[in-house]
Amino acid sequence: MPIHTEHDPRLKSRLKTRHISMLALGGVIGAGLFVGSSSVIASAGPAAFICYAITGIMVGLIMRMLGEMAAAQPSTGSFVDFSRMAFGNLAGFSTGWLYWYFWVVVVGFEAVVGGQIINGWFPDIPVWIISLGLLVLMTSLNLLSVSSFGEAEYWFAGIKVAAIIVFLIIVGAYVFKVWPNSTASFSNLTQHGGLLPHGTLALFSGIVSVVFSMSGVEVATIAAAESDNPSKNIRRAVNSVMVRILVFFVLSTLFIVMAQPWTEIIPGRSPFVTTLEKIGIPGAANILTLVILVAVLSVLNAGLYTSSRLLNVLSLNREAPSWLSRKNKRGVPVWGVLASTFVGYGCVVISALWPHTAFQFLLDSSGAIFLFIYLMICLSQLKLRKTWERKGKLTFKMWLHPWLPIFVTGCVITVLVSMGLNPDTRLSLGQCLIAILIIVITYGIRKLFNNGNLNDNHQVKLKYQSNQINK
């Protein structure tokens, strides 16, 4: 039985290949790299670039696993739909709401960070007012059309990619002594305590931090489902993941720790700014601050887009109110965007009133969510591989199945265990588990009040998607 087009989970196919390509290329670059890398360097020492390399390879392989599933059956629900297909409604419900929770908290957090940056230029305007203004701006952009989101993200990502390339050229010239009066040295990797001044355990602690800075690489696979050629764009996006991570994250971090002693990097202050100032680039701090603001707006834009699409998927599966999946004539789930924005407004207010209690709990509890999302992607791929093979849909394969997927799954579990053993990350893991428990309890209560009738209408939706793909 055909489903009305209003309930087509793929929405409108208005994103172009160039949108997806640039989103894949620059979407992962954010304040986590520009600023957060300072904490990674401080904790891991010169070996910080190894943290980025190990994590980048792991994340790249996970995206390859996701790409296999997404190319076989493109869906705006992406890994949420695949979790449901592999392990049932509880898995889909939990994964969907966890991912949505992560992104709406990120939206609020990025709005606050953007407010703080602009407040530095205009100190007379309170941070919370600027933050709300940024949210209104990004909400308006997302409400226009999916192509407005794609166009904005195209230029945001373009600016970030250009900034990284210019940085690599300048610092690369400095490191290899092409730049005049260079004091860079390969010895900076081994002096000042050695490559691993805080031991091997610090290297794995750094990996935990780096995972969070790379969150967002999966957005391209979600957005590709609203493009004119989903399977092709998904393959292109996933194929570029590992290369861009190795170039942007690993190479830039390596150059930073070679350009100066790692002990000169101050946690919380952008090492990119520190390095450019050491080289003697005038106005480096202002230029990089502007780029960081662009990165913040990019994450805000992507966060609102992603969270609204997740609400659309959950609504179509009757796991969120049905009105959240209503779309305007441009194919935008208006109420989903507004609902996600409303939570973002709440986070801004909470950050202003209770910055060290309620807001900090939100940040800590969302910190480890991505590891559980990655774990679910791995487990879903392992479970569904035979299904895709049987249906002849494997146009894009994960390498060395099943041994490499099993290895990657073990790596994710190892990182989660290390979080539990590390006093610095144990609280974040515990609060994330509380959030998961609340979601699971909510599912149980909902099922009870619906007399166990949380039906399998996702099978109807997946059948519809299959029919569309096979046309």
Long-range contacts (C-beta under 8 A, 24 or more apart in sequence): 1-460, 2-464, 3-460, 3-461, 3-464, 6-326, 6-327, 7-316, 7-325, 7-461, 8-464, 8-468, 9-75, 9-76, 9-77, 9-81, 9-312, 9-313, 9-316, 9-461, 9-464, 9-465, 10-74, 10-75, 10-76, 10-225, 10-226, 10-230, 10-465, 10-468, 11-76, 11-146, 11-226, 11-309, 11-312, 11-327, 11-331, 11-332, 11-333, 12-145, 12-146, 12-226, 12-330, 12-331, 12-332, 13-226, 13-227, 13-228, 13-230, 14-145, 14-146, 14-147, 14-150, 14-226, 14-330, 14-331, 15-146, 15-147, 15-149, 15-150, 15-223, 15-224, 15-226, 15-227, 15-228, 16-147, 16-150, 16-227, 16-228, 17-227, 17-228, 17-229, 17-232, 17-233, 17-236, 18-154, 19-147, 19-150, 19-151, 19-153, 19-154, 19-223, 19-227, 20-150, 20-220, 20-223, 20-224, 20-227, 20-233, 20-236, 20-237, 21-233, 21-236, 21-237, 21-240, 22-153, 22-154, 22-157, 22-158, 22-161, 23-150, 23-153, 23-154, 23-157, 23-219, 23-220, 23-223, 23-237, 23-302, 24-217, 24-220, 24-236, 24-237, 24-238, 24-240, 24-241, 24-244, 25-157, 25-161, 25-240, 25-244, 26-156, 26-157, 26-158, 26-160, 26-161, 26-244, 26-298, 27-153, 27-157, 27-216, 27-217, 27-219, 27-220, 27-298, 27-302, 28-214, 28-216, 28-217, 28-241, 28-244, 28-245, 28-248, 29-157, 29-160, 29-161, 29-164, 29-248, 29-295, 30-160, 30-213, 30-216, 30-295, 30-296, 30-298, 30-299, 31-110, 31-113, 31-292, 31-295, 31-296, 31-299, 32-212, 32-213, 32-214, 32-215, 33-213, 33-248, 33-249, 33-252, 34-270, 34-272, 34-288, 34-291, 34-292, 34-295, 35-268, 35-269, 35-270, 35-292, 36-209, 36-212, 36-213, 37-213, 37-252, 37-253, 37-256, 37-271, 37-272, 38-265, 38-266, 38-267, 38-268, 38-269, 38-270, 38-271, 38-274, 39-209, 39-267, 39-268, 40-206, 40-209, 40-210, 40-213, 40-253, 41-253, 41-256, 41-257, 41-262, 41-265, 41-271, 42-262, 42-265, 42-266, 42-267, 43-198, 43-202, 43-205, 43-206, 43-209, 44-196, 44-198, 44-202, 44-203, 44-205, 44-206, 45-192, 45-193, 45-194, 45-195, 45-196, 45-197, 45-198, 45-202, 45-257, 45-262, 46-188, 46-189, 46-190, 46-192, 46-194, 46-195, 46-197, 46-257, 46-262, 47-195, 47-196, 47-203, 47-206, 48-206, 48-253, 48-257, 48-262, 49-250, 49-251, 49-253, 49-254, 49-257, 50-203, 51-203, 51-206, 51-207, 51-209, 51-210, 52-210, 52-245, 52-249, 52-250, 52-253, 53-246, 53-250, 54-207, 55-207, 55-210, 55-211, 55-214, 56-214, 56-242, 56-245, 56-246, 56-249, 56-250, 57-242, 58-408, 58-411, 58-412, 59-211, 59-214, 59-217, 59-241, 59-245, 59-374, 60-241, 60-242, 60-245, 61-242, 61-398, 61-399, 61-404, 61-405, 61-408, 62-374, 62-377, 62-378, 62-408, 62-412, 63-217, 63-218, 63-221, 63-238, 63-241, 63-242, 64-238, 64-241, 64-398, 64-399, 65-377, 65-378, 65-381, 65-398, 65-405, 65-408, 66-218, 66-221, 66-238, 66-377, 66-381, 67-221, 67-234, 67-235, 67-237, 67-238, 67-239, 67-396, 68-381, 68-385, 68-388, 68-394, 68-396, 68-397, 68-398, 69-380, 69-381, 69-384, 69-388, 70-221, 70-224, 70-225, 70-230, 70-234, 70-238, 71-230, 71-231, 71-234, 71-235, 71-395, 71-396, 72-388, 72-391, 72-393, 72-394, 72-395, 72-396, 73-388, 73-393, 73-462, 73-465, 73-466, 73-469, 74-224, 74-225, 74-230, 74-231, 74-234, 74-465, 74-469, 75-225, 75-313, 75-465, 76-222, 76-225, 76-226, 76-309, 76-312, 76-313, 77-309, 77-310, 77-313, 78-218, 78-221, 78-222, 78-225, 79-218, 79-373, 79-376, 79-377, 79-380, 80-310, 80-313, 80-314, 81-313, 81-458, 81-461, 81-462, 82-377, 82-380, 82-381, 82-384, 83-376, 83-380, 84-317, 84-458, 85-380, 85-384, 85-387, 85-458, 85-462, 86-379, 86-380, 86-383, 86-384, 87-379, 87-380, 87-383, 89-317, 89-319, 89-443, 89-454, 89-456, 89-458, 90-440, 90-443, 91-376, 92-317, 92-319, 92-458, 93-314, 93-317, 93-319, 93-439, 93-443, 93-454, 94-436, 94-439, 94-440, 94-443, 95-373, 95-376, 96-310, 96-313, 96-314, 96-317, 96-319, 97-314, 97-319, 97-439, 97-442, 98-369, 98-372, 98-373, 98-435, 98-436, 98-439, 99-306, 99-310, 99-369, 99-373, 100-307, 100-310, 100-311, 100-314, 100-340, 101-366, 101-369, 101-435, 101-439, 102-215, 102-366, 102-369, 102-370, 102-373, 103-303, 103-306, 103-307, 103-310, 103-340, 104-303, 104-307, 104-340, 104-343, 104-344, 104-347, 105-347, 105-362, 105-363, 105-366, 106-299, 106-303, 106-366, 107-135, 107-300, 107-303, 107-304, 107-307, 107-340, 107-341, 107-343, 107-344, 107-347, 108-343, 108-344, 108-345, 108-346, 108-347, 108-348, 108-350, 108-351, 108-362, 109-347, 109-351, 109-363, 110-296, 110-299, 110-300, 110-303, 111-135, 111-300, 111-344, 111-347, 111-348, 112-347, 112-348, 112-351, 113-296, 114-293, 114-296, 114-297, 114-300, 115-348, 117-289, 117-292, 117-293, 117-296, 118-293, 120-289, 127-352, 128-348, 128-349, 128-351, 128-352, 131-348, 131-351, 132-345, 132-348, 134-297, 134-300, 135-300, 135-341, 135-344, 135-345, 135-348, 138-297, 138-300, 138-301, 138-304, 139-304, 139-337, 139-338, 139-341, 141-301, 142-301, 142-304, 142-305, 142-308, 142-332, 142-337, 143-332, 143-334, 143-337, 143-338, 144-330, 144-332, 145-330, 145-331, 145-332, 146-226, 146-305, 146-330, 146-331, 146-332, 149-301, 149-305, 150-223, 152-301, 153-298, 153-301, 153-302, 153-305, 156-294, 156-295, 156-297, 156-298, 156-301, 157-298, 159-291, 159-294, 160-291, 160-294, 160-295, 160-298, 161-248, 163-288, 163-291, 164-248, 164-252, 167-252, 167-272, 167-276, 168-247, 168-251, 168-252, 168-255, 170-276, 170-279, 170-281, 171-252, 171-255, 171-256, 171-259, 171-275, 171-276, 171-279, 172-255, 174-255, 174-259, 174-279, 175-255, 175-258, 175-259, 179-279, 183-260, 184-258, 184-259, 184-260, 185-258, 186-258, 188-257, 188-258, 188-259, 188-260, 188-261, 188-262, 189-257, 189-258, 191-261, 192-261, 192-262, 192-263, 193-263, 197-262, 204-415, 204-418, 205-418, 205-422, 205-424, 205-425, 207-415, 207-418, 208-415, 208-418, 208-419, 208-422, 208-425, 210-249, 211-370, 211-371, 211-374, 211-415, 212-367, 212-370, 213-249, 214-245, 214-249, 215-370, 216-299, 216-302, 217-241, 217-245, 218-373, 218-377, 219-302, 219-305, 219-306, 222-306, 222-309, 223-305, 226-331, 231-395, 231-396, 234-396, 235-395, 235-396, 238-396, 303-340, 303-344, 304-337, 304-340, 304-341, 304-344, 307-336, 307-340, 308-333, 308-336, 308-337, 308-339, 308-340, 309-333, 309-336, 311-336, 311-339, 311-340, 312-336, 316-457, 316-461, 317-457, 317-458, 317-461, 318-454, 318-455, 318-457, 319-446, 319-454, 361-431, 364-427, 364-428, 364-431, 364-432, 365-428, 365-431, 365-432, 365-434, 365-435, 366-432, 366-435, 367-425, 367-428, 367-429, 367-431, 367-432, 368-416, 368-419, 368-425, 368-428, 368-429, 368-432, 369-432, 369-435, 371-412, 371-415, 371-416, 371-419, 372-416, 372-432, 372-436, 374-412, 375-409, 375-412, 375-413, 375-416, 378-405, 378-408, 378-409, 378-412, 379-409, 381-405, 382-406, 382-409, 393-469
